[in-house]
């Protein structure tokens, strides 16, 4: 299964590579597929590429859903 996650662009270098914050972790992502992206935008990251610019609302909703999935997975792994 493949998963893309939202992240916030913190900076962009001269080669169009962004530093993106994803859940408190900073990743590098190419902006080749979304050249309109700018610092402060949320983008959907998949295998090192930003594949879509997201609204802040869509990014927040997706992050909340991912956190909910993580919590449920943690509960499933906890011995009863």
C-alpha positions in Angstrom: 0.0 0.0 0.0 1.2 3.5 -0.9 0.5 6.5 1.2 0.9 10.2 0.6 1.1 12.5 3.6 0.5 16.3 4.0 3.4 18.5 5.0 4.2 22.2 5.3 6.8 23.7 3.1 9.4 25.5 5.3 11.9 26.4 2.6 12.8 25.9 -1.1 16.3 25.8 -2.5 17.5 26.9 -5.9 16.9 23.4 -7.4 13.2 23.5 -6.4 13.8 21.0 -3.5 11.7 21.9 -0.5 12.3 21.2 3.2 8.8 20.0 4.3 7.7 19.5 7.9 5.6 16.3 8.3 4.5 15.5 11.8 7.5 17.2 13.3 10.0 15.6 11.0 11.7 17.5 8.2 11.9 15.8 4.9 13.2 16.9 1.5 10.7 16.8 -1.4 11.0 17.7 -5.1 8.5 20.4 -6.2 8.9 19.4 -9.9 5.3 18.2 -10.1 3.9 21.3 -8.3 6.0 24.3 -9.4 3.4 26.7 -8.1 4.0 25.6 -4.5 5.6 28.1 -2.2 6.9 28.5 1.4 3.9 28.2 3.8 1.9 25.9 1.5 0.8 22.4 2.4 1.6 19.8 -0.1 0.9 16.1 -0.4 4.2 14.2 -0.3 4.7 10.8 -1.9 8.1 9.0 -2.3 10.1 12.3 -2.2 7.8 14.3 -4.4 5.2 16.9 -3.7 2.3 15.7 -5.8 -0.5 18.3 -4.9 -0.9 21.6 -3.2 -3.5 21.3 -0.4 -5.6 23.8 1.4 -4.8 24.2 5.1 -8.2 22.7 5.9 -7.7 19.6 3.7 -4.2 19.2 5.2 -5.5 19.5 8.8 -8.3 17.0 8.1 -6.0 14.5 6.6 -3.5 14.8 9.4 -6.3 14.3 12.0 -7.4 11.1 10.2 -3.9 9.8 10.1 -3.6 10.4 13.8 -6.8 8.6 14.4 -5.6 5.6 12.4 -2.3 5.6 14.4 -4.2 5.6 17.7 -6.4 2.7 16.7 -3.4 0.8 15.5 -1.7 1.4 18.9 -4.8 0.1 20.7 -4.9 -3.0 18.5 -1.3 -3.8 19.5 -1.9 -3.3 23.2 -2.5 -6.6 25.1 -6.0 -6.8 26.4 
